[in-house]
């Protein structure tokens, strides 16, 4: 649950990097919340709660996706690949599964705190 709350605390932070676990745990809780709210909407006969939730979490969802692309060394604009019909979503999901760069990159230090290569003594 902390991964979900941490993403919401960084509501519109598009700089930096996000680990795979941060992205995927947020996505999991986000999906569960949408399903639960959709069921409640279905029982009530309206589509209000899930719509409000999706709109309220749109920016944090984009922000964590951009930070995830940064972790793999790609520009945040890669988020737009999901807009390509049929294959875009598949490519997006595959790219989100790649491990981040072990060293600091143009978008910041490794969020795992690990460095690449042998340590000089």
C-alpha positions in Angstrom: 0.0 0.0 0.0 3.0 2.3 0.6 3.9 2.2 -3.1 0.5 3.4 -4.0 0.5 6.3 -1.4 4.1 7.3 -2.4 3.0 7.8 -6.0 0.0 9.9 -4.8 2.3 12.0 -2.6 4.5 12.7 -5.7 1.3 13.7 -7.5 2.8 15.6 -10.4 6.5 14.8 -10.2 7.7 13.9 -13.6 11.4 14.2 -12.9 13.5 11.3 -11.5 13.2 7.6 -11.8 10.7 5.0 -10.5 11.6 1.3 -9.8 9.6 -1.5 -11.4 8.1 -2.3 -8.1 6.8 1.2 -7.6 5.1 1.2 -11.0 3.7 -2.2 -10.8 2.4 -2.0 -7.2 0.8 1.3 -8.0 -0.8 -0.2 -11.1 -2.1 -3.2 -9.1 -3.8 -1.1 -6.4 -5.0 1.3 -9.1 -6.6 -1.6 -11.0 -8.2 -3.0 -7.8 -9.6 0.4 -6.9 -11.1 0.8 -10.4 -12.7 -2.7 -10.3 -14.2 -2.1 -6.8 -15.5 1.4 -7.7 -16.9 0.0 -11.0 -18.8 -2.7 -9.1 -20.2 -0.1 -6.7 -21.2 2.1 -9.7 -22.9 -0.9 -11.2 -24.9 -1.6 -8.0 -25.9 2.1 -7.8 -26.6 2.3 -11.5 -24.3 5.2 -12.1 -20.8 5.6 -13.5 -19.8 8.4 -11.2 -17.3 7.0 -8.6 -15.0 5.2 -11.0 -15.0 8.2 -13.4 -14.1 10.6 -10.6 -11.3 8.3 -9.4 -9.8 7.8 -12.8 -9.8 11.5 -13.4 -8.3 12.2 -10.0 -5.5 9.7 -10.5 -4.7 10.5 -14.2 -1.8 12.8 -13.5 -0.1 10.5 -10.8 -0.5 7.5 -13.2 1.2 9.5 -16.0 3.9 10.7 -13.6 4.9 7.3 -12.4 4.9 5.9 -16.0 7.2 8.8 -17.1 9.5 8.1 -14.1 9.5 4.4 -15.0 10.6 5.2 -18.6 13.3 7.5 -17.1 14.6 4.5 -15.1 15.1 2.5 -18.3 16.9 5.5 -19.9 14.1 6.5 -22.2 12.3 9.8 -22.5 8.9 10.2 -20.8 7.4 10.8 -24.2 7.5 7.0 -24.7 4.2 7.0 -22.7 2.5 8.0 -26.0 3.4 4.7 -27.5 0.3 3.3 -25.8 -1.8 5.4 -28.2 -0.8 3.3 -31.2 -3.7 1.0 -31.9 -3.3 -2.7 -31.1 0.5 -3.0 -30.7 1.1 0.2 -28.7 -0.2 -1.2 -25.4 1.7 -4.4 -25.8 5.0 -2.5 -26.5 4.2 -0.2 -23.5 3.8 -3.2 -21.1 6.9 -4.9 -22.4 9.0 -1.7 -21.9 7.6 -1.3 -18.3 9.0 -4.8 -17.5 12.6 -4.0 -18.4 15.0 -3.5 -15.5 16.2 0.0 -14.9 19.7 1.2 -15.7 22.0 0.2 -12.8 24.0 3.4 -13.0 22.9 7.0 -12.7 21.5 8.3 -16.0 20.4 11.6 -17.4 17.2 11.4 -15.3 18.9 10.9 -11.9 20.6 8.3 -9.7 19.5 4.7 -9.5 16.5 4.5 -7.2 17.7 1.2 -5.8 20.8 2.9 -4.6 23.1 0.4 -6.3 26.0 1.3 -8.6 27.3 -0.6 -11.6 30.7 -2.0 -11.9 33.4 -2.8 -9.4 33.9 -0.5 -6.5 37.3 1.3 -6.4 39.1 1.2 -3.2 
